[in-house]
Amino acid sequence: MWASTLAGGIARPWARRVAGLMLVALTITLFILNLRRTTERAGRAAERLDRLEISDSIHRQMLDAASRRPRSRDDLLDRLRDGGF
């Protein structure tokens, strides 16, 4: 019964046009929602990249400071005497 009612409704030209417009509206809505989700995901990836760059720069600074440190107590005393700190 429902099938014949649905088929009879779709047989009319204005009903087909309305169904087509509804499908277009649904497609555009889904596209916009997917676009929003994609931009949120890209924003999170950009934020993660920024945090990673900051972390890497801090790590490089630590390695640079460690490469300039005195190797032994004698080197430390020499630097203190020379006023290297």
C-alpha positions, 0 to 999 in steps of 0.5 A: 500500500505504501509503495503504491502511494509513494510511486503515485506521488513520485509519478507527478512532475512537481513531486519529482522536482521537490524530491530532487531539490530535497536531495540537492539540499541534503547533499549541500548540507552534508558537504558543508558539515564535512567541510567543517569537520575537515577544517577542524581536523586541519586546525588541530594538525596545525596546532600540533605542528606548532607545539612540535616546533616549539618543543624542538627549538627548546630541545635544540637550545638544551643540546646547544647549552650541553655542548658548551658545558665544562667537561670536568671539575678542572674545566669548571674551575678554569672557567670560574677563574677566567670569569667565563660564566 
